[in-house]
Amino acid sequence: MATQGKTKTPNLITLKEALKLSRKQNIENHRNFINPELDKLLGLLNFDKLFVRAHDCSIWDSDGNQYLDFLGAYGAMNLGHNNSEVIAALGSVETLPNLLQVSLNPLAGALARNLAQITPGELQYSFFENSGAEAVEGALKLARASTGKSKIVSCYGAFHGEILGALSVSEREKNQKPFSPLLPGISFVPFGNAETLKQALSANDVAAFLVEPIQGEGGVIVPHDGYLHDVRKICSETQTLLIVDEIQTGFGRTGRIFACEYENISPDIMCVGKSLGGGIMPLSAYIATEKVWKNAHDSLGKAILDTSTFGGNSRALAAGLSALEIILREDLARQSAEKGKYFFAELQKLKEKYSFIKEVRGRGLMLGIEFTQPKDNFLNTFTGGKLKNLSYEYLGSLIADELINKHHIITSYTLNNPKVIRLEPPLTVSYKQIEMLIEALDAVCKRVNL
Ligand SMILES: Cc1ncc(COP(=O)(O)O)c(C=O)c1O
């Protein structure tokens, strides 16, 4: 199979043909040309469907079945799928130069100005990238250049991306081990524990402390009230820059535009991404205060410390400008807070009903359910014996399997904590759709409790 496709005269699949591939042809292409093991895993869980249409919270498969999206692309889908205003915004820039590095793109200046207005405190200067992981790495580089120090402290269970630098500050042994050695100078402290952070920073020799205001992939972990406030104070006292990663929590997801608003703190650098691109374009940024930015870019010779070929292309920026306009106009943060409150209360009722649900956590529409170890025969019941040797670790994906295949609702587990199912629907989700998820989850839990 390895050489399939290497013919003398290439027989390429056109876009038109690619759009008409059957589910079977699609699976074959993935098995042969992308990742055979992933294909196997998705096949076992019946996740290998062919989705052909998406609008707002709904997605349709090639058999015409409608699904509800409660995964929301890990926080990238705050505006719902294929938002028509964001798509129209792309049309409005179709004749502009999309990639032209030797100029000052007016859309970049406008979006940076807008971000400076809606982000907390003194955050002012933005650098645009494509992915969240790139924004995290840019922020780390800026922190080093700005302070002249090299050490970075992050949190156990943190997730900041999969590329080498971002992975180095994302603590999970299973994810890090195959790629070691990772970046030197990185250490970890427990998330939510200000005392250990204080000790870790006490020598004043750390460039930055990097933290998510709510750990997403760590299992939707909300720190206790006052934690971020203490973190801010400790960082200031030890001349450590505070980098807050709002890539998943940002733009209304947690019931505020940014989750760190809950404690009224302002970081020295903030990372944003995911929903900034309106669910259409890849777009991320790191945003720094004037002091941090100017310490690093302190002369003409240091005007360019970071570059990106595609970062800040016109189409992505147009999507970002449009997305921000919609998020504020539709008050998506308030919608998230109100719907999230209802959703959380309904999930709590399920928790009272099933001892198998250990905890419901989260804020706004960033919710997680942690499950306890179910009865021994559970894996057999759920998989018809297919996966009986799979560990408890895969429990979250089996719940997600039931939800997608029996109830047509898309969810997933959190990457660093697979016993947790995350619920992050578009912020436009309706109360009726939330009720549908609750009914489906109730039915799944009933089966687990058998
Ligand atoms: C908090 C946080 N930071 C960074 C990232 C990495 O973003 P990306 O996948 O766009 O590189 C993620 C992705 O889930 C995230 O949740």
The ligand as a Tripos MOL2 file, in Angstrom:
@<TRIPOS>MOLECULE
LIG
   16    16     1     0     0
SMALL
NO_CHARGES

@<TRIPOS>ATOM
      1 C1         -5.6900   26.3580   26.1090 C.3       1 LIG1
      2 C2         -5.1730   25.9370   24.7730 C.ar      1 LIG1
      3 N1         -4.0160   26.4650   24.3220 N.ar      1 LIG1
      4 C3         -3.5110   26.1350   23.1270 C.ar      1 LIG1
      5 C4         -4.1490   25.2160   22.3170 C.ar      1 LIG1
      6 C5         -3.5330   24.8480   20.9940 C.3       1 LIG1
      7 O1         -4.2860   25.3880   19.9630 O.3       1 LIG1
      8 P1         -4.0940   24.8250   18.4710 P.3       1 LIG1
      9 O2         -4.6840   23.4530   18.4490 O.co2     1 LIG1
     10 O3         -4.8540   25.8000   17.6160 O.co2     1 LIG1
     11 O4         -2.6340   24.8160   18.1900 O.co2     1 LIG1
     12 C6         -5.3340   24.6440   22.7460 C.ar      1 LIG1
     13 C7         -6.0170   23.6480   21.9110 C.2       1 LIG1
     14 O5         -6.9200   22.9420   22.3060 O.2       1 LIG1
     15 C8         -5.8660   24.9980   24.0150 C.ar      1 LIG1
     16 O6         -6.9930   24.4750   24.4640 O.3       1 LIG1
@<TRIPOS>BOND
     1     1     2 1
     2     2     3 ar
     3     2    15 ar
     4     3     4 ar
     5     4     5 ar
     6     5     6 1
     7     5    12 ar
     8     6     7 1
     9     7     8 1
    10     8     9 2
    11     8    10 1
    12     8    11 1
    13    12    13 1
    14    12    15 ar
    15    13    14 2
    16    15    16 1
@<TRIPOS>SUBSTRUCTURE
     1 LIG1         1 GROUP 0 **** ****
